[in-house]
Amino acid sequence: MATTKLFKSGNSVAVRLPAAFAAKPGTPVEVREEAGVWVVAPVEPPHERIDLSALWAMMPGLRPFADDERKIEEREIDWECRRANG
């Protein structure tokens, strides 16, 4: 078990984590109190969305289908055969 001290940082009180914890600077953490014990836990960063808008510029002929171009072929599906074949 490692020990450390709280210190003043601006208008806040801060804590340094010993190097043995291998905490990376800038890692988002959640701080909460559970039954009188302070818990500092890393927060899973939200998944970043990938911006694919640059693909439109790379493929000049690419365009979304117009409503009248969206044709769905009606057909009968044999569900019993599908279940038997997995």
Chimera marker file (.cmm) of the C-alpha trace (Angstrom):
<marker_set name="trace">
<marker id="1" x="0.000" y="0.000" z="0.000" r="1" g="1" b="0" radius="0.5"/>
<marker id="2" x="1.351" y="3.413" z="-0.964" r="1" g="1" b="0" radius="0.5"/>
<marker id="3" x="0.667" y="6.632" z="0.936" r="1" g="1" b="0" radius="0.5"/>
<marker id="4" x="0.642" y="10.212" z="-0.268" r="1" g="1" b="0" radius="0.5"/>
<marker id="5" x="-0.485" y="13.634" z="0.925" r="1" g="1" b="0" radius="0.5"/>
<marker id="6" x="-3.215" y="15.962" z="-0.224" r="1" g="1" b="0" radius="0.5"/>
<marker id="7" x="-2.007" y="19.357" z="-1.418" r="1" g="1" b="0" radius="0.5"/>
<marker id="8" x="-3.503" y="22.685" z="-2.427" r="1" g="1" b="0" radius="0.5"/>
<marker id="9" x="-3.801" y="23.358" z="-6.169" r="1" g="1" b="0" radius="0.5"/>
<marker id="10" x="-5.460" y="26.706" z="-6.862" r="1" g="1" b="0" radius="0.5"/>
<marker id="11" x="-8.815" y="26.663" z="-5.080" r="1" g="1" b="0" radius="0.5"/>
<marker id="12" x="-8.896" y="22.863" z="-4.980" r="1" g="1" b="0" radius="0.5"/>
<marker id="13" x="-7.344" y="20.120" z="-2.939" r="1" g="1" b="0" radius="0.5"/>
<marker id="14" x="-5.435" y="17.582" z="-5.048" r="1" g="1" b="0" radius="0.5"/>
<marker id="15" x="-3.731" y="14.245" z="-4.559" r="1" g="1" b="0" radius="0.5"/>
<marker id="16" x="-0.648" y="12.862" z="-6.295" r="1" g="1" b="0" radius="0.5"/>
<marker id="17" x="-0.727" y="9.218" z="-7.255" r="1" g="1" b="0" radius="0.5"/>
<marker id="18" x="2.573" y="7.420" z="-6.701" r="1" g="1" b="0" radius="0.5"/>
<marker id="19" x="4.421" y="6.223" z="-9.817" r="1" g="1" b="0" radius="0.5"/>
<marker id="20" x="3.727" y="2.632" z="-8.802" r="1" g="1" b="0" radius="0.5"/>
<marker id="21" x="0.113" y="3.136" z="-9.935" r="1" g="1" b="0" radius="0.5"/>
<marker id="22" x="1.288" y="3.874" z="-13.511" r="1" g="1" b="0" radius="0.5"/>
<marker id="23" x="-1.415" y="6.517" z="-13.943" r="1" g="1" b="0" radius="0.5"/>
<marker id="24" x="-1.048" y="8.510" z="-17.159" r="1" g="1" b="0" radius="0.5"/>
<marker id="25" x="-1.395" y="12.296" z="-16.899" r="1" g="1" b="0" radius="0.5"/>
<marker id="26" x="-4.631" y="13.524" z="-18.429" r="1" g="1" b="0" radius="0.5"/>
<marker id="27" x="-6.535" y="10.296" z="-17.762" r="1" g="1" b="0" radius="0.5"/>
<marker id="28" x="-10.146" y="11.164" z="-16.873" r="1" g="1" b="0" radius="0.5"/>
<marker id="29" x="-11.169" y="9.819" z="-13.465" r="1" g="1" b="0" radius="0.5"/>
<marker id="30" x="-14.314" y="9.673" z="-11.397" r="1" g="1" b="0" radius="0.5"/>
<marker id="31" x="-14.048" y="10.734" z="-7.753" r="1" g="1" b="0" radius="0.5"/>
<marker id="32" x="-16.747" y="9.610" z="-5.357" r="1" g="1" b="0" radius="0.5"/>
<marker id="33" x="-17.277" y="8.894" z="-1.689" r="1" g="1" b="0" radius="0.5"/>
<marker id="34" x="-18.515" y="5.472" z="-0.617" r="1" g="1" b="0" radius="0.5"/>
<marker id="35" x="-19.235" y="5.011" z="3.081" r="1" g="1" b="0" radius="0.5"/>
<marker id="36" x="-16.601" y="7.561" z="4.100" r="1" g="1" b="0" radius="0.5"/>
<marker id="37" x="-13.947" y="6.216" z="1.711" r="1" g="1" b="0" radius="0.5"/>
<marker id="38" x="-12.724" y="8.267" z="-1.253" r="1" g="1" b="0" radius="0.5"/>
<marker id="39" x="-12.639" y="6.292" z="-4.471" r="1" g="1" b="0" radius="0.5"/>
<marker id="40" x="-10.723" y="7.480" z="-7.541" r="1" g="1" b="0" radius="0.5"/>
<marker id="41" x="-11.473" y="5.310" z="-10.574" r="1" g="1" b="0" radius="0.5"/>
<marker id="42" x="-10.581" y="5.758" z="-14.252" r="1" g="1" b="0" radius="0.5"/>
<marker id="43" x="-13.474" y="6.601" z="-16.560" r="1" g="1" b="0" radius="0.5"/>
<marker id="44" x="-13.878" y="4.777" z="-19.855" r="1" g="1" b="0" radius="0.5"/>
<marker id="45" x="-13.616" y="7.469" z="-22.547" r="1" g="1" b="0" radius="0.5"/>
<marker id="46" x="-16.620" y="7.680" z="-24.871" r="1" g="1" b="0" radius="0.5"/>
<marker id="47" x="-16.161" y="6.055" z="-28.243" r="1" g="1" b="0" radius="0.5"/>
<marker id="48" x="-15.213" y="8.636" z="-30.822" r="1" g="1" b="0" radius="0.5"/>
<marker id="49" x="-17.240" y="8.856" z="-33.977" r="1" g="1" b="0" radius="0.5"/>
<marker id="50" x="-15.310" y="8.648" z="-37.208" r="1" g="1" b="0" radius="0.5"/>
<marker id="51" x="-16.055" y="11.449" z="-39.654" r="1" g="1" b="0" radius="0.5"/>
<marker id="52" x="-16.515" y="9.838" z="-43.072" r="1" g="1" b="0" radius="0.5"/>
<marker id="53" x="-17.500" y="13.030" z="-44.871" r="1" g="1" b="0" radius="0.5"/>
<marker id="54" x="-14.048" y="13.199" z="-46.504" r="1" g="1" b="0" radius="0.5"/>
<marker id="55" x="-14.949" y="10.049" z="-48.454" r="1" g="1" b="0" radius="0.5"/>
<marker id="56" x="-17.412" y="12.075" z="-50.515" r="1" g="1" b="0" radius="0.5"/>
<marker id="57" x="-14.572" y="14.278" z="-51.761" r="1" g="1" b="0" radius="0.5"/>
<marker id="58" x="-12.392" y="11.273" z="-52.581" r="1" g="1" b="0" radius="0.5"/>
<marker id="59" x="-15.086" y="9.614" z="-54.727" r="1" g="1" b="0" radius="0.5"/>
<marker id="60" x="-16.697" y="12.270" z="-56.935" r="1" g="1" b="0" radius="0.5"/>
<marker id="61" x="-19.207" y="9.850" z="-58.528" r="1" g="1" b="0" radius="0.5"/>
<marker id="62" x="-20.482" y="8.607" z="-55.177" r="1" g="1" b="0" radius="0.5"/>
<marker id="63" x="-23.891" y="9.878" z="-54.148" r="1" g="1" b="0" radius="0.5"/>
<marker id="64" x="-26.764" y="8.618" z="-52.012" r="1" g="1" b="0" radius="0.5"/>
<marker id="65" x="-29.648" y="6.820" z="-53.689" r="1" g="1" b="0" radius="0.5"/>
<marker id="66" x="-32.679" y="8.962" z="-54.507" r="1" g="1" b="0" radius="0.5"/>
<marker id="67" x="-36.020" y="7.705" z="-53.168" r="1" g="1" b="0" radius="0.5"/>
<marker id="68" x="-37.178" y="6.569" z="-56.625" r="1" g="1" b="0" radius="0.5"/>
<marker id="69" x="-33.946" y="4.541" z="-57.032" r="1" g="1" b="0" radius="0.5"/>
<marker id="70" x="-34.544" y="2.510" z="-53.888" r="1" g="1" b="0" radius="0.5"/>
<marker id="71" x="-36.179" y="-0.603" z="-55.298" r="1" g="1" b="0" radius="0.5"/>
<marker id="72" x="-36.877" y="-3.539" z="-53.051" r="1" g="1" b="0" radius="0.5"/>
<marker id="73" x="-37.704" y="-6.760" z="-54.781" r="1" g="1" b="0" radius="0.5"/>
<marker id="74" x="-40.732" y="-8.478" z="-53.231" r="1" g="1" b="0" radius="0.5"/>
<marker id="75" x="-40.195" y="-12.212" z="-52.744" r="1" g="1" b="0" radius="0.5"/>
<marker id="76" x="-41.514" y="-15.076" z="-50.706" r="1" g="1" b="0" radius="0.5"/>
<marker id="77" x="-39.157" y="-16.454" z="-48.037" r="1" g="1" b="0" radius="0.5"/>
<marker id="78" x="-39.362" y="-20.086" z="-46.977" r="1" g="1" b="0" radius="0.5"/>
<marker id="79" x="-38.717" y="-19.686" z="-43.233" r="1" g="1" b="0" radius="0.5"/>
<marker id="80" x="-38.915" y="-23.435" z="-42.513" r="1" g="1" b="0" radius="0.5"/>
<marker id="81" x="-36.071" y="-24.105" z="-44.957" r="1" g="1" b="0" radius="0.5"/>
<marker id="82" x="-34.011" y="-21.288" z="-43.404" r="1" g="1" b="0" radius="0.5"/>
<marker id="83" x="-34.440" y="-22.738" z="-39.897" r="1" g="1" b="0" radius="0.5"/>
<marker id="84" x="-33.429" y="-26.228" z="-41.031" r="1" g="1" b="0" radius="0.5"/>
<marker id="85" x="-30.236" y="-24.966" z="-42.715" r="1" g="1" b="0" radius="0.5"/>
<marker id="86" x="-29.176" y="-22.849" z="-39.755" r="1" g="1" b="0" radius="0.5"/>
<link id1="1" id2="2" r="1" g="1" b="0" radius="0.2"/>
<link id1="2" id2="3" r="1" g="1" b="0" radius="0.2"/>
<link id1="3" id2="4" r="1" g="1" b="0" radius="0.2"/>
<link id1="4" id2="5" r="1" g="1" b="0" radius="0.2"/>
<link id1="5" id2="6" r="1" g="1" b="0" radius="0.2"/>
<link id1="6" id2="7" r="1" g="1" b="0" radius="0.2"/>
<link id1="7" id2="8" r="1" g="1" b="0" radius="0.2"/>
<link id1="8" id2="9" r="1" g="1" b="0" radius="0.2"/>
<link id1="9" id2="10" r="1" g="1" b="0" radius="0.2"/>
<link id1="10" id2="11" r="1" g="1" b="0" radius="0.2"/>
<link id1="11" id2="12" r="1" g="1" b="0" radius="0.2"/>
<link id1="12" id2="13" r="1" g="1" b="0" radius="0.2"/>
<link id1="13" id2="14" r="1" g="1" b="0" radius="0.2"/>
<link id1="14" id2="15" r="1" g="1" b="0" radius="0.2"/>
<link id1="15" id2="16" r="1" g="1" b="0" radius="0.2"/>
<link id1="16" id2="17" r="1" g="1" b="0" radius="0.2"/>
<link id1="17" id2="18" r="1" g="1" b="0" radius="0.2"/>
<link id1="18" id2="19" r="1" g="1" b="0" radius="0.2"/>
<link id1="19" id2="20" r="1" g="1" b="0" radius="0.2"/>
<link id1="20" id2="21" r="1" g="1" b="0" radius="0.2"/>
<link id1="21" id2="22" r="1" g="1" b="0" radius="0.2"/>
<link id1="22" id2="23" r="1" g="1" b="0" radius="0.2"/>
<link id1="23" id2="24" r="1" g="1" b="0" radius="0.2"/>
<link id1="24" id2="25" r="1" g="1" b="0" radius="0.2"/>
<link id1="25" id2="26" r="1" g="1" b="0" radius="0.2"/>
<link id1="26" id2="27" r="1" g="1" b="0" radius="0.2"/>
<link id1="27" id2="28" r="1" g="1" b="0" radius="0.2"/>
<link id1="28" id2="29" r="1" g="1" b="0" radius="0.2"/>
<link id1="29" id2="30" r="1" g="1" b="0" radius="0.2"/>
<link id1="30" id2="31" r="1" g="1" b="0" radius="0.2"/>
<link id1="31" id2="32" r="1" g="1" b="0" radius="0.2"/>
<link id1="32" id2="33" r="1" g="1" b="0" radius="0.2"/>
<link id1="33" id2="34" r="1" g="1" b="0" radius="0.2"/>
<link id1="34" id2="35" r="1" g="1" b="0" radius="0.2"/>
<link id1="35" id2="36" r="1" g="1" b="0" radius="0.2"/>
<link id1="36" id2="37" r="1" g="1" b="0" radius="0.2"/>
<link id1="37" id2="38" r="1" g="1" b="0" radius="0.2"/>
<link id1="38" id2="39" r="1" g="1" b="0" radius="0.2"/>
<link id1="39" id2="40" r="1" g="1" b="0" radius="0.2"/>
<link id1="40" id2="41" r="1" g="1" b="0" radius="0.2"/>
<link id1="41" id2="42" r="1" g="1" b="0" radius="0.2"/>
<link id1="42" id2="43" r="1" g="1" b="0" radius="0.2"/>
<link id1="43" id2="44" r="1" g="1" b="0" radius="0.2"/>
<link id1="44" id2="45" r="1" g="1" b="0" radius="0.2"/>
<link id1="45" id2="46" r="1" g="1" b="0" radius="0.2"/>
<link id1="46" id2="47" r="1" g="1" b="0" radius="0.2"/>
<link id1="47" id2="48" r="1" g="1" b="0" radius="0.2"/>
<link id1="48" id2="49" r="1" g="1" b="0" radius="0.2"/>
<link id1="49" id2="50" r="1" g="1" b="0" radius="0.2"/>
<link id1="50" id2="51" r="1" g="1" b="0" radius="0.2"/>
<link id1="51" id2="52" r="1" g="1" b="0" radius="0.2"/>
<link id1="52" id2="53" r="1" g="1" b="0" radius="0.2"/>
<link id1="53" id2="54" r="1" g="1" b="0" radius="0.2"/>
<link id1="54" id2="55" r="1" g="1" b="0" radius="0.2"/>
<link id1="55" id2="56" r="1" g="1" b="0" radius="0.2"/>
<link id1="56" id2="57" r="1" g="1" b="0" radius="0.2"/>
<link id1="57" id2="58" r="1" g="1" b="0" radius="0.2"/>
<link id1="58" id2="59" r="1" g="1" b="0" radius="0.2"/>
<link id1="59" id2="60" r="1" g="1" b="0" radius="0.2"/>
<link id1="60" id2="61" r="1" g="1" b="0" radius="0.2"/>
<link id1="61" id2="62" r="1" g="1" b="0" radius="0.2"/>
<link id1="62" id2="63" r="1" g="1" b="0" radius="0.2"/>
<link id1="63" id2="64" r="1" g="1" b="0" radius="0.2"/>
<link id1="64" id2="65" r="1" g="1" b="0" radius="0.2"/>
<link id1="65" id2="66" r="1" g="1" b="0" radius="0.2"/>
<link id1="66" id2="67" r="1" g="1" b="0" radius="0.2"/>
<link id1="67" id2="68" r="1" g="1" b="0" radius="0.2"/>
<link id1="68" id2="69" r="1" g="1" b="0" radius="0.2"/>
<link id1="69" id2="70" r="1" g="1" b="0" radius="0.2"/>
<link id1="70" id2="71" r="1" g="1" b="0" radius="0.2"/>
<link id1="71" id2="72" r="1" g="1" b="0" radius="0.2"/>
<link id1="72" id2="73" r="1" g="1" b="0" radius="0.2"/>
<link id1="73" id2="74" r="1" g="1" b="0" radius="0.2"/>
<link id1="74" id2="75" r="1" g="1" b="0" radius="0.2"/>
<link id1="75" id2="76" r="1" g="1" b="0" radius="0.2"/>
<link id1="76" id2="77" r="1" g="1" b="0" radius="0.2"/>
<link id1="77" id2="78" r="1" g="1" b="0" radius="0.2"/>
<link id1="78" id2="79" r="1" g="1" b="0" radius="0.2"/>
<link id1="79" id2="80" r="1" g="1" b="0" radius="0.2"/>
<link id1="80" id2="81" r="1" g="1" b="0" radius="0.2"/>
<link id1="81" id2="82" r="1" g="1" b="0" radius="0.2"/>
<link id1="82" id2="83" r="1" g="1" b="0" radius="0.2"/>
<link id1="83" id2="84" r="1" g="1" b="0" radius="0.2"/>
<link id1="84" id2="85" r="1" g="1" b="0" radius="0.2"/>
<link id1="85" id2="86" r="1" g="1" b="0" radius="0.2"/>
</marker_set>
